[in-house]
Amino acid sequence: MAEFEPVLLANVGVPESWTRRVYEQRGGYQALRRVLKQMSPEEVVELVKASGLRGRGGAGFPTGVKWTFLPKDHPGPVYFCVNADESEPGTFNNRILMEEDPHQVIEGTIISAYATGASVVYIYLRYEYPLCLKRLQQAIDECYEAGYLGRDILGSGFSLDMYIHRGAAAYICGEETGLIESIEGKRAWPRIKPPFPAVEGVFRKPTVVNNVETVACVKHIAQRGAEWFKSIGVPADPNNPRDAGSYGPKLYCLSGHVNRPGCYEAPLGITCRELIDRFGQGVWKGRKAKAAVPGGISMGLLTAEELDTPLDFGSLQKVGCLGLGTAAVVVMDETTSMIDYLYNCCRFFAHESCGQCTPCREGTAWALRIMQRIRSGRGRLVDLDILLEIGNTIGIIPGTTICGLADGAAWPLKNAIGKFRQEFEDYIRRTNPQGYQQTEPVPAGELLSLH
C-alpha cells in the first residue's frame, strides 16, 4: 500500500477530540461554511455523484445517485436518517467515529441534509452505545449553541433540526425500512419496496437513509473535492459497465485471532492479507490463518488461499462472498472449528430474524436446529445438502424475502460448507459413526430434545 494519510480517523487520539472547540481548532465546520455560502444543494449532489462515493453501510449503493431519487419540488418535509445501528458482528467503525469525532459525523450530516433538502435529521443509534449517545448529544447541543443547527444556519436561510433516536437492540433495524418503522414507534418489520424510502419513508414522507461513515466521507468530499476522493481506492473496470468503482478511504475493523485488533483506515482495495499482516501484525500465537470473514458474518468467508483478495466492492464476489459489507474482518486461526463458526452464525441469524417472511423465519430456525444436531453428534451427511438447499432458497437474491437478512444468513452456510465440506463430513463421520449415512427424516422428538 502506498503512503496514505488518514482523514476519517485524523482526530482520533487527540485530547478531547469529541468537543466542538477541538474540532474547530482542527478545521472543523469550514467545509459546512463554504458549502452554505458558495454551493447550491444541486451542486452538492453533483459533487457527491462525481466523487463515486458508495454507501459504507453494507450495500455499497452510489450515494449521490441515491439522493437523486427524491421527488423534485416536493412540498416537504423531507427527512434524513443516519443509520448508526451498527449491529453486524465484528463491526465497530461507526462507534469509533461517534465516540471520538462526533462533530465530523454531524458536519457531514448537515451538508448531506442541505443537499437533499431535509429539514429534520434522525440519528438512529444502537442501544448498546451509551458513550456514543452522551457524546453525540453533547455535540448536537454545541452545534445549536454555535448556530450550526436550528433556524437560518449561519445566515444561509437553511434550517435543520437533529434528534437522536435510540434503537431497541435489534439487528433488523440496520435495514433502512426496518429502521424507519422503528422511528415511527412500530415493530421494526422491513417494508415491501417499492415505494422506496426516497418516495415514502419516515411518516410516509421522502427520506434518505445513509450510514455514519458515509456522511463522514461527505464532509471530506465537500472539503477536498471529488477528484481527491477518486484518487484513492480502485477505479471502475472500463470493461464492466456495472462496476461503479471502489473509491475513497475506508474504515476496516479487524478482530479475531490477530496480534493487534482494532479499527484501521486504508484505501479501498487493500488485500485481506495486508490488513492482517500490516495492521493486525499477523495471526496470534505464531499460528496460521485458516479463514477470515471479510465484511461481517453476513458476507461469508475467505479461505487461507483467498486472503490476497482485495477488500473492495467488486473483488470479493469473485471468490464467492456476498460483498464487502461493513469491511469488518474477523480472522480465524488454524485451530478454529468451522462447525463452531457456522453454528454461531446460524444462532445469530435465527435470533435476529424479525419473523415477517416465512422463508427467513423458518429457514434460519431450521438451519440452527440442524447445526445443533450436528454439534451434538447426531449429524448426517445429508444434512449438509439440506443446509445448502436452505442457503440457496432464502433471501432477496432468490426472491423469497422482503429484506436481505436472509441472504446474510445464507452466505455463511454456502461458504462454510462449500469451502470446508471435507471438515464437516469428517466431523459428522467421527461423531456419529453409526448414523451418518441415514437419510430418513429425523423424528420430531429428537429435534425437540435439542432445546
C-alpha positions in Angstrom: 0.0 0.0 0.0 1.4 3.4 -1.0 1.7 6.2 1.6 -1.7 7.1 2.9 -2.9 10.0 5.1 -5.8 9.0 7.3 -8.7 11.5 7.2 -11.6 9.8 8.9 -9.5 8.9 11.9 -7.3 12.0 11.8 -8.8 13.3 15.1 -8.9 10.0 17.0 -6.4 10.1 19.9 -6.4 14.0 20.1 -7.3 15.1 23.6 -11.0 16.0 23.9 -11.4 15.3 20.2 -15.2 15.0 20.7 -15.6 18.7 21.6 -16.5 21.4 19.2 -13.6 23.5 20.5 -11.0 21.0 19.4 -12.9 20.1 16.2 -13.0 23.7 15.1 -9.3 24.2 16.0 -8.5 21.4 13.6 -10.5 22.9 10.8 -14.0 21.6 11.6 -17.1 23.2 10.1 -15.1 25.1 7.5 -16.5 22.8 4.8 -20.0 23.5 6.0 -19.4 27.2 5.9 -18.1 27.1 2.4 -20.9 24.8 1.2 -23.7 27.0 2.6 -22.1 30.2 1.3 -20.9 29.1 -2.2 -22.9 26.0 -3.3 -26.5 25.2 -4.1 -28.0 21.9 -2.9 -27.9 20.6 -6.5 -24.2 21.4 -6.8 -23.5 19.4 -3.6 -25.4 16.4 -5.0 -23.4 16.6 -8.3 -20.2 16.8 -6.3 -21.0 13.6 -4.4 -22.1 11.9 -7.5 -18.8 12.9 -9.2 -16.8 11.5 -6.3 -18.1 8.0 -6.8 -18.9 7.6 -3.1 -20.7 4.4 -2.4 -22.6 3.7 0.8 -20.5 2.3 3.6 -23.3 0.6 5.5 -23.1 -2.7 3.5 -24.9 -2.5 0.2 -22.4 -0.1 -1.5 -25.0 1.8 -3.5 -23.8 5.1 -5.0 -24.7 7.8 -2.5 -25.2 10.7 -4.9 -27.4 8.6 -7.1 -29.5 7.6 -4.1 -30.0 11.3 -3.3 -31.4 12.0 -6.8 -34.3 9.5 -6.2 -36.0 12.1 -4.0 -39.1 13.6 -5.8 -38.5 17.0 -7.3 -40.3 20.0 -5.9 -41.9 18.0 -3.1 -43.7 20.3 -0.6 -42.0 18.5 2.2 -41.0 17.8 4.8 -38.0 15.7 3.7 -36.3 13.6 6.4 -32.7 12.5 6.6 -31.8 9.4 8.7 -28.3 8.5 9.8 -28.1 4.7 10.3 -26.0 4.3 13.5 -27.4 1.0 14.4 -24.2 -0.9 13.6 -25.2 -4.4 14.7 -23.2 -6.5 12.2 -21.0 -8.9 14.2 -17.4 -7.7 14.1 -18.2 -4.1 13.2 -17.3 -1.1 15.3 -16.1 1.6 13.0 -19.2 3.8 13.4 -18.7 3.6 17.2 -15.2 4.9 16.9 -16.3 7.9 14.8 -19.2 8.7 17.1 -17.3 8.4 20.3 -14.0 10.1 19.2 -15.1 12.5 16.5 -18.9 13.1 16.6 -18.6 16.6 15.0 -17.2 15.1 11.9 -20.3 12.9 11.6 -22.6 15.9 12.3 -20.9 18.2 9.9 -21.2 15.6 7.1 -24.8 15.0 8.1 -25.7 18.7 7.9 -24.1 19.0 4.5 -26.0 15.9 3.3 -29.2 17.3 4.7 -28.6 20.6 2.9 -28.0 18.7 -0.4 -31.2 16.7 -0.1 -33.5 19.4 1.2 -34.1 17.8 4.5 -35.4 19.8 7.5 -35.1 17.1 10.1 -32.4 14.6 10.9 -32.8 11.4 13.0 -29.7 9.7 14.1 -30.8 6.1 14.7 -28.4 4.9 17.4 -27.7 1.4 18.6 -29.0 1.0 22.1 -25.7 -0.6 23.3 -23.7 2.5 22.6 -24.1 4.7 25.7 -20.9 6.7 25.3 -21.9 7.5 21.7 -25.2 8.7 23.0 -23.5 11.0 25.5 -21.0 12.5 23.1 -23.4 12.8 20.1 -25.9 14.7 22.3 -23.2 16.9 23.7 -22.1 17.6 20.1 -25.6 18.4 18.9 -26.1 20.8 21.8 -22.9 22.5 21.0 -24.0 22.9 17.3 -27.2 24.5 18.3 -25.2 26.9 20.5 -22.9 27.8 17.6 -25.6 28.2 15.1 -24.7 25.1 13.0 -28.2 23.7 13.8 -31.6 25.3 14.2 -33.1 28.2 12.2 -31.3 30.0 9.5 -27.9 28.2 9.9 -25.0 30.7 9.5 -27.4 33.2 7.9 -27.9 30.9 4.9 -31.7 30.5 5.1 -31.3 26.8 5.6 -32.8 25.4 8.8 -32.3 21.9 10.3 -33.2 20.1 13.5 -31.4 17.0 14.6 -32.5 14.3 17.0 -31.1 11.0 18.4 -33.5 8.1 18.3 -32.2 5.1 20.3 -33.0 1.6 18.9 -34.0 -1.4 20.9 -31.1 -3.7 20.2 -32.4 -5.4 17.1 -30.2 -6.3 14.1 -33.1 -5.9 11.7 -33.1 -2.1 12.4 -30.0 -1.9 10.3 -32.2 -2.4 7.3 -33.4 1.0 6.3 -37.1 0.4 6.2 -37.0 -1.5 9.4 -35.2 1.5 10.9 -37.9 3.8 9.6 -40.6 1.6 11.1 -38.8 1.7 14.4 -38.5 5.5 14.3 -42.3 5.7 13.8 -42.7 3.7 17.0 -43.7 0.4 15.4 -42.2 -3.1 15.3 -39.2 -2.9 13.0 -40.5 -5.1 10.2 -38.9 -4.1 6.9 -41.4 -2.7 4.3 -42.1 -4.1 0.9 -40.5 -2.0 -1.8 -41.5 -0.1 -3.8 -42.3 2.5 -2.7 -38.7 3.2 -1.7 -37.8 5.5 1.3 -36.9 8.3 -1.2 -40.6 8.4 -2.1 -42.3 7.2 1.2 -40.0 7.0 4.2 -40.4 8.4 7.7 -44.1 9.3 8.3 -44.6 8.4 4.6 -42.5 11.4 3.5 -39.4 11.4 1.3 -36.5 10.2 3.3 -32.8 9.5 2.8 -31.0 6.9 4.9 -27.2 7.0 5.0 -24.6 5.2 7.2 -22.4 7.1 9.7 -19.2 6.5 7.8 -20.9 7.6 4.5 -21.9 11.0 5.9 -18.4 11.4 7.4 -17.0 10.9 3.8 -19.4 13.6 2.5 -17.7 16.1 4.8 -14.3 15.4 3.3 -15.6 15.4 -0.3 -17.0 18.8 0.3 -13.7 19.9 1.8 -11.2 18.3 -0.5 -13.2 17.7 -3.7 -14.3 14.8 -5.9 -11.0 14.3 -7.6 -9.2 13.9 -4.3 -11.7 11.2 -3.3 -11.5 9.4 -6.6 -7.7 9.4 -6.4 -8.0 6.9 -3.6 -9.1 3.3 -4.0 -9.9 1.2 -7.0 -11.1 2.7 -10.3 -14.1 1.3 -12.1 -13.4 -1.5 -14.6 -13.9 0.0 -18.1 -14.9 -3.4 -19.4 -17.7 -3.8 -16.9 -20.4 -1.2 -17.2 -21.9 -2.3 -13.9 -18.8 -1.6 -11.9 -19.1 1.7 -10.2 -15.6 1.6 -8.8 -14.5 1.5 -5.1 -13.3 5.0 -4.4 -12.1 6.7 -1.2 -10.8 5.8 2.2 -12.4 3.0 4.2 -12.5 2.1 7.9 -11.7 -1.6 8.3 -12.5 -3.4 11.6 -10.0 -6.1 12.4 -10.7 -8.7 15.2 -10.4 -12.3 16.0 -7.1 -14.2 16.1 -4.7 -11.3 15.3 -2.0 -9.7 17.4 -3.4 -6.2 17.2 -7.1 -5.9 16.7 -8.6 -2.5 16.0 -10.2 -0.1 13.6 -7.8 1.0 10.8 -8.2 3.4 7.9 -6.8 2.4 4.5 -7.7 2.9 0.8 -10.5 0.7 -0.6 -8.8 -2.3 -2.3 -6.2 -3.2 0.3 -6.0 -7.0 0.5 -7.2 -9.0 3.4 -3.7 -10.4 3.9 -2.1 -6.9 4.0 -4.7 -5.8 6.6 -3.9 -8.8 8.8 -0.1 -8.6 8.4 0.5 -4.9 8.3 -2.2 -3.5 10.6 -3.0 -6.6 12.7 0.7 -7.6 13.0 -0.1 -11.1 11.9 -2.0 -14.1 13.3 -1.6 -14.5 17.0 0.5 -17.1 18.9 2.6 -17.8 15.8 -0.3 -19.7 14.1 -1.5 -19.6 10.5 -4.8 -18.2 9.3 -7.4 -20.8 8.4 -10.2 -18.4 7.2 -11.3 -14.8 7.5 -14.7 -13.1 7.4 -14.2 -10.2 5.1 -17.1 -7.8 6.0 -19.2 -9.0 8.8 -20.5 -12.6 9.0 -23.3 -12.0 6.5 -20.7 -11.7 3.8 -19.5 -15.3 4.0 -15.8 -16.1 4.4 -12.4 -16.3 2.7 -10.1 -19.4 2.9 -6.4 -19.0 3.7 -5.7 -19.3 0.0 -8.1 -16.4 -0.8 -6.6 -13.8 1.6 -4.9 -11.9 -1.2 -8.4 -10.9 -2.4 -8.8 -7.0 -2.4 -11.3 -5.7 0.1 -13.4 -3.6 -2.2 -17.0 -3.7 -3.6 -16.2 -5.9 -6.6 -13.4 -8.4 -5.8 -15.0 -10.3 -3.0 -17.9 -11.5 -5.1 -15.3 -13.2 -7.4 -14.4 -15.6 -4.6 -18.0 -16.4 -3.6 -18.6 -13.8 -0.9 -21.7 -11.7 -0.8 -19.7 -8.4 -1.0 -17.6 -6.0 1.1 -20.4 -5.4 3.7 -19.2 -3.3 6.6 -15.5 -4.3 6.0 -15.4 -6.0 9.4 -12.6 -8.6 9.1 -12.7 -11.4 11.6 -9.7 -13.7 11.5 -9.8 -17.4 12.4 -6.6 -19.4 13.1 -5.8 -23.0 12.2 -7.3 -24.3 15.4 -10.8 -22.9 14.7 -13.6 -25.3 14.1 -15.7 -24.5 11.1 -18.6 -26.4 12.7 -18.5 -24.0 15.7 -18.2 -21.0 13.3 -21.3 -22.0 11.3 -23.2 -22.8 14.4 -22.6 -19.4 15.9 -23.6 -17.7 12.6 -26.8 -19.7 12.4 -27.6 -19.0 16.1 -27.2 -15.2 15.4 -29.4 -15.1 12.3 -32.1 -17.3 13.8 -32.3 -15.0 16.8 -32.3 -11.8 14.8 -34.8 -12.7 12.0 -37.8 -10.5 12.5 -40.1 -13.4 11.5 -42.1 -11.5 8.9 -41.1 -13.6 6.0 -41.7 -17.3 6.3 -38.5 -18.4 4.3 -36.3 -16.4 6.6 -38.1 -17.2 9.8 -38.3 -21.0 9.2 -35.0 -21.3 7.2 -32.8 -19.7 9.8 -34.5 -21.6 12.6 -34.2 -25.0 10.8 -30.5 -24.3 9.9 -29.8 -23.6 13.6 -31.6 -26.9 14.6 -29.6 -28.9 12.1 -26.3 -27.3 13.3 -27.3 -28.0 16.9 -27.8 -31.7 16.0 -24.5 -31.9 14.1 -22.6 -30.4 17.0 -24.3 -32.8 19.4 -23.0 -35.8 17.5 -26.2 -36.7 15.6 -25.4 -35.2 12.3 -25.9 -36.9 8.9 -24.1 -36.3 5.6 -27.4 -35.4 4.0 -27.7 -32.5 6.5 -25.1 -30.6 4.6 -27.1 -30.7 1.4 -30.2 -29.7 3.3 -28.3 -26.7 4.7 -27.2 -25.7 1.2 -30.7 -26.0 0.0 -31.8 -23.6 2.7 -29.0 -21.2 1.8 -30.0 -21.3 -1.9 -33.7 -20.7 -1.3 -34.0 -17.8 1.2 -33.3 -14.1 0.6 -33.8 -11.3 -1.8 -31.5 -12.9 -4.4 -33.8 -15.9 -5.0 -36.7 -13.5 -4.5 -38.3 -15.1 -1.4 -38.0 -12.4 1.3 -38.6 -8.6 1.8 -35.1 -7.7 3.1 -31.6 -9.0 2.8 -31.2 -10.5 6.3 -31.9 -14.0 4.8 -29.2 -13.5 2.2 -26.8 -12.7 5.0 -27.9 -15.8 6.8 -27.4 -17.9 3.6 -23.9 -16.9 2.8 -22.1 -18.4 5.8 -24.0 -21.7 5.0 -22.9 -21.7 1.4 -19.3 -20.6 2.0 -18.5 -22.7 5.1 -19.9 -25.9 3.6 -18.8 -25.2 0.1 -15.2 -24.3 1.1 -14.7 -26.6 4.1 -17.0 -29.5 3.2 -14.4 -32.1 4.0 -14.1 -30.8 7.5 -17.9 -31.0 8.0 -18.0 -34.6 6.6 -15.1 -35.8 8.8 -16.7 -34.3 11.9 -20.1 -36.0 11.1 -18.5 -39.4 10.4 -16.3 -39.1 13.6 -19.1 -38.0 16.0 -21.9 -40.2 14.5 -20.2 -43.4 13.2 -23.4 -45.4 13.3 -25.9 -42.9 11.8 -24.0 -40.6 9.5 -25.3 -42.3 6.3 -29.0 -42.2 7.3 -31.4 -40.2 5.1 -34.7 -40.8 6.8 -36.4 -37.7 8.4 -35.3 -37.1 11.9 -38.1 -37.8 14.5 -39.8 -34.8 15.9 -39.0 -35.8 19.4 -35.2 -35.8 18.7 -35.5 -32.2 17.3 -37.4 -31.1 20.3 -34.8 -32.5 22.6 -32.2 -30.1 21.2 -33.9 -27.3 23.1 
